[in-house]
Amino acid sequence: MTTAKCSVPYLDLKAQISPIRAEIDAAIADVVDNTAFILGDRLANFEKSFAEYCETPFAVGVDSGTQALHLILRAMGIGPGDEVITVPNTFIATVEAIIYTGATPVFADVNSDTWLMDPDKLAAAITPATKAIIPVHLFGHMVPWDEIVAVAGDIPIVEDACQAHGARYKGRRAGSLGRAAGFSFYPGKNLGGFGDGGGLTTADEAMVEFVMSHRHHGQGKIKNMHDAVGYTGRLDTLQAAILAVKLPHLDTWNAARRDIAAHYRARLEGKIRMPAIVADTEPVHHIFPIQAADPEGLIAKLRDEQVYCGRHYPVACNLQPALKSHIDPKTSCPIGESLCENIVSLPIFAEMTHNMVDVVCDLLL
Ligand SMILES: Cc1ncc(COP(=O)(O)O)c(C=O)c1O
């Protein structure tokens, strides 16, 4: 079959929103008509639905994925003097959440096949000060959970599921595996609002109480009594109402992403370097990453043909200037650093067509 030339956006949110626009408009109108902007039933209902979706007892909405990870760590009592291990090739937010608590981020390099946390490197990074481990389900690919658990022993594991809404490991949803998980509802995520937002899932009731109080200025069960110094950290009710409309579509959208990813793989396997998928997992392909010798050159070439790519993330966190004073200067993650340098994120979204994939692949091969 010949490929019909067309422009390929990196992501097309208009195509996602258009078929459900009337429902979203009605949900927004309902919030506005009731001036129900902060907390309330609409937020609680979304939290319940999201917990059910993730197959976890509880979900709590907060103002970002970063805040979710931060408050999870705070609820676990992590602070100055503690170490928290994560990976170098993640969004800086994973590391910021650790730094906000006063703890020290430590990096375990990733596996060169999966590009995800390497259990052997994790084992080498653990010290008596390690108080938590944050593997990242990067690109919507689930980490090799059982192997990480085997290495972690009693050390609690927090999932960074900010790119993995709906993904599964051995049948279990992202967000249901660890002590807790942080999700982002940033607009471009597989489940995204119309602004910033985030949430966490957990089975830990004490953590839920801690986060519900801390997202709301430390207010406890009694109005205007503040048991702790907290934050303006709630998920907006307007965002919760929009997310509640989108959530029932998430599995369909994720299945469509899997179909697009399969078509990319069929065309590119053996010719372009892509991450291996961990056995027994069902990824949700938030990002479709490849390795390129000259990433910026490739992106420019594709842009000239109206094909738009991204980079997630071109600089490893351990090399970020902002983090320099927070990490051990001897930190070295050669695999993660090199993967970051050469990464290109190809367009992927549920409404993408096979022809669009072919347009991209024809330019790559
Ligand atoms: C892996 C990862 N962790 C954390 C975050 C932080 O989420 P947010 O932008 O909602 O704070 C993101 C969002 O981009 C992410 O991709």
The ligand as an SDF file (V2000), in Angstrom:
LIG
                    3D

 16 16  0  0  0  0  0  0  0  0999 V2000
    7.6830   10.5470   34.8940 C   0  0  0  0  0  0  0  0  0  0  0  0
    7.0270   11.7840   35.4410 C   0  0  0  0  0  0  0  0  0  0  0  0
    7.0950   12.0220   36.7640 N   0  0  0  0  0  0  0  0  0  0  0  0
    6.5120   13.1110   37.3080 C   0  0  0  0  0  0  0  0  0  0  0  0
    5.8180   14.0230   36.5380 C   0  0  0  0  0  0  0  0  0  0  0  0
    5.2410   15.2280   37.1810 C   0  0  0  0  0  0  0  0  0  0  0  0
    3.8970   15.4370   36.9120 O   0  0  0  0  0  0  0  0  0  0  0  0
    3.2860   16.9150   36.9210 P   0  0  0  0  0  0  0  0  0  0  0  0
    3.7970   17.6160   35.6960 O   0  0  0  0  0  0  0  0  0  0  0  0
    1.8190   16.7000   36.8930 O   0  0  0  0  0  0  0  0  0  0  0  0
    3.7490   17.5750   38.1620 O   0  0  0  0  0  0  0  0  0  0  0  0
    5.7070   13.8090   35.1550 C   0  0  0  0  0  0  0  0  0  0  0  0
    4.9760   14.7360   34.3050 C   0  0  0  0  0  0  0  0  0  0  0  0
    5.3900   15.1370   33.2660 O   0  0  0  0  0  0  0  0  0  0  0  0
    6.3370   12.6610   34.5930 C   0  0  0  0  0  0  0  0  0  0  0  0
    6.2700   12.4190   33.2830 O   0  0  0  0  0  0  0  0  0  0  0  0
  1  2  1  0
  2  3  1  0
  2 15  2  0
  3  4  2  0
  4  5  1  0
  5  6  1  0
  5 12  2  0
  6  7  1  0
  7  8  1  0
  8  9  2  0
  8 10  1  0
  8 11  1  0
 12 13  1  0
 12 15  1  0
 13 14  2  0
 15 16  1  0
M  END
$$$$
